Amino acid sequence: MAGAWIIADNREQTLELLTIGRELATTMGTKLTALLWQDQELADDYISHGADEILLLPPLPEDQPPGAYIPVIADEAQKKDPDIILMASTVRGKEMAARIATRLNTGLCSNCIALNLGEDGKTVEMERLVFGGTAVQKVTCTVRPAMATIPLKTFEPAVKQEGRQGDIRELPAPAPSPVKILERKPRETEAKDISESRIVVCVGRGIEKEEDLALARKLAHALGGEIGCTRPISEENHWLPEELCIGISGISVKPDLYIGLGISGQVQHVTGIRDAKVICAVNTDENAPIFAAADYGIVGNLYDVVPKLIEAFKT
């Protein structure tokens, strides 16, 4: 076997890919290679977390985009012929993965949530959510290298192992890209990223007035969490920024605790919370779909229930 490769933008993403990469590489009896173009001092750190080899990509000039690395990565892949290449499913990662797959004339499974080897020990079988998360599609890659992009938080970060040894090798500098970066501007957001929050209090149509969002904020504050919302709250009422919208067309969250207030629980929203460890719901309708997904449910008016929850958590 020629090996498994992982490519990610930062340490957090890399450690998650090292977990599944190490598992696949061990099963295949091959080595695990991580490509690194930022924070190159992390090479030894990645080896201690499971990588057998680190391929260092030289730093790019300020006016060069990360896409300039694509020809170098593709050329190295053609030479070494890896069995599988895994990339983080970020905006940059998905773009680079598609372009690398095209150069290698291979297939690409996007937003893959599970990977396994087939009975032959060579074929890679992948799974991804389809139809808004209501079904799982199984994809079998019959060519090599098999490629997949992995959503963040799909796998736990790799655990450090003292004493691991590995090789570090530098790749050649890429040729100048015809695409030039003229200016960099930080993206302006109206709200913080709640995809990393351990506790999320989410509001839906059950909130009658914008001023009543203060009640949800008080609950989130009492729990040390953040507030999120459904599409009607952000897009129709414009009460909260779109960055806080949870669901298929918004963000996905994986908190330890999710509390839904006045949320019906349509599949478009539930897909975004499916990986929450504990789901609680408050709704006046005992037949609301959200209760089917909830671990705990309270049938009642949120204006009666939430103040009691706040007092309970304060004590």
N, C-alpha and C positions, 0 to 999 in steps of 0.2 A: 504494500500500500504506500502511496506517495505522501499522504498526510492530510491534515485538516488545517484550514487557515481561518483566522478571525480578524476582522477589521472594524474598528470603532473610533468614535471621535474623541473620547475621553476615558479616564480611568474607571469611572462608575460603569459605563457601558462595557468596557473591556472585561472587567471582572465578571460581569454577568455572562458574557459570551465564553469566557474561559471555563465556566462551569459546564455548559453543554458541549463545548469543544473538547474538553478533557474527557468527558464521558464517551463521546464518539470515538476519539482517538484511541482510548484504551480498549474499547470494544473491537476496533478495527486492527489493533496491534500496530499502530503507526504513531507518528509524532505530531505534536500540536504546535503550530506556528502562529505568532501574533505579529501583525504589521503595525508599526508605530511611527507616526510622523509629528506628534506633539509631545512635549515633556519627555524627551528621550532619556532622561535620567530614570524613568520608570521601567526601563528594560529589565533590570534585576528584580524589581518588584513583581513584574508579570511572570517572570520565571518562577519565583517563589510561590506564585498562585496557580501554577499548573502548566505554563508554556514550556516547551522544549527548545524552541528557537524563536528569536526576535529578529525581524527584518526591519532595519532602520531606514526610513526615507529621509533624505536630506531636507533641511528647512527650505521653504519656498521664499522667494523675494516678496516684499509687501504687496506688489501689484499682481501676484499670481494667485489664482483660485485653487482650492484643493483638487479640482478636476484635472489639474496638470499632472497629477500622480497617476492617472488612469493608464496611460500607455506603459509606464514603468511596471505597474502592478500586473497588467495583462501580459506583458512580455515575460516577467518572472513566472507567472502562472503557466504559461505555455512551455517554459523550460522545465519546471519542476513537476507539472501535471498533478496538482493536488486532487484529492478525491472530493473534497467539499470546501466551499468558501462561505462563511457566515459573516453577515454585516449587520450592524445596528440599524434598526428601522427608523432612522431619523430622516429629516428632509434631505440632508446631504447624503446620508448613507443610501437611501433609496435611489437617488439620482445616480450616484457612482456605481451602485450595484447593477443597475440596468445597463449602463454604458460598458461596464466590464463584461457582463454576460454577453452583450452583443459582440464585443471583440473576441470572446472565447467561443462564440457560436454555441452557447449552452442555454439551458433553461433556468428560470429564476422563480422561486416561490416567495411571494411577498407576504409580510406580516405572519410569518410561520410561528405557531405556538407550541409545536412538538415535533421532535425528530427522532426517528428510529432507523435501525438498519434492517433490511429485509432478511428473509431466511437464508439468502445466499451470502450474507455477511458483507455485501458490497453495495447493493442498491439502497439508496437513501429514500425513506418514506417520510413525508412531511404532512403536517396538518395545519389548516388555516380556517378561520371563521368566515362564513359567507352568509348572505341573506340577512344582514344586520345582526349577525351573531346567533341566529336561530338554528344554524346548522354548521357542521364541521366538514370541510372538504379534505379528502386525503389525496395527496399528490405524490406520485412516484417519478423520480427523475431517472431516466434510463441512459443519460449521457453523463460525461464527466468534464469538468467538475460540476457536481450538484451545487446550486447556489440558493441561498435563502437570506431574507432580511428578517431580523428578530425584533419584535416590539420590546421596548424597555419594560423591566420588571417581570418579564416572562420567566426568568430563572433567577435563583438566589445568587448573590455574589460568591465567587470562589473563595475558599478558605486558604489562608497562607500556610505553607508547609516549609518549615525550616530545613535548610541543607540541600534544597533542590539545586541542580546544576543545569545549565543550558548554554546554547550557542547564541552569539550576537553577531549579525552580519549586516553590513551596510549595502544598500542598493544604490545604483547610479542616480545622479541628479536628473530630473526630467528636462526635456527640451522646453523652451519657453512656450507657453500657451498663447494662442492668438487672442484669447479672452483676457482682458486686463481689468483689474480692480481700480477704479478711479477714486472711490471714496468709500469709507466705512462709516455707517451710522448705526448706533444701537437701536434696536426695535423698541418703540415706545408702547408700553402696555398699561392698561388702566388697573390691572389687578395682579396679584402675585400668583405664581404657578401653584395650583392646589393639587397637581397630580402626585406630588410627593408628600402630601399631608397625611398624617396618621389618623386624623379624625376629620370627617367632613359632614357638615349639616347642610342639607340641600333643600331648597324651597321650590314649590310648584304653584300651580294655579290656585291652590287653596289659600294662598296669601291674598287677602282682599285689597289691601292698599299698600303703596310703596312704603309708607311710614311704618308698616307692620314688619318690615324686614329687620327692624331693630330688635324684635323679639327673637328672631333666628340668630342674629349676631350675638345676643346675650347668651343664648344657649351654646353657641360655638365657643364663645369666650370662656364660659364656665367649664367647658370640656378641654380647653386648650387646643381647639381645632379651628378650621377655616369654613367659610360659607361657599356653597355652590348653588347652581340653579338648573332648571330645565329650560328648553328652548323658548317657550312662551314668555318667560320672565325676562330673558335677555333680548330676544329678537322682536317680540311683539310689544311688550310693555317698556322695554329699554330701562328696566329698573336696575339691572346689574350688567357689567361688561360681558361681552361674548366669551372672553377668556375663562369665565367661570361656568360656562354651559357644559353640562355633562351629558354624554350620549354619543350616538353614531356620528352625528355631524359636529360634535364638540370634542371634548377630551374624555379620556378614560381615567378612572381613579382606582387605586387599590389600597384603601385605608384599612386600618385595624377595625374602625367603627364608622359606619355610614348611618346617618339618621335622615330619613326623608319626611318632610313636612308638607302635607297637602299635595302629595304627588300621586297621580293615578297609577303610574307604573307601566306605561306603554313600552314595547320592546325597544324602541329607539333610545329610550333613556336607560332601561335596565341593562342593555348591552354595555353601557359605560361604567356600570358598578358591579358587574358580574364577578370580579375578582376581589371584592371587599370581603374581609374575613367575617365580619358580623354586620348584618343589615337590619336596621330597625325602621319601622314605618308608623306614621301617625296619619290617619285618614278617617273621615266621617262615614265613608262607604265601606261596609264590611266586605263587599264583593270586589273592591278595587284590586286590579291585577298586581299591584305592588306587594300585597300580602302573600302572594304565591312565591315571591322571590325573597321575602323577609324571613329572618330567623326569629325576630320578635315583632309583634304588631300591636298597636293600640288603636282601637276603634273609638274615636272621639274627636271633638273639636280642638284643633291645635291651639286655639286661643285659651282653652281651658287646660289642656295637657302641658303645653310648653312651660308656662310659669311654674307648674309643679315640678317638672323635670329640672328646671334651673335651681329651684330651692333644694331639691334632693341632691344635686351634684355639688352645690355649695357646701353642704354639710358633709 
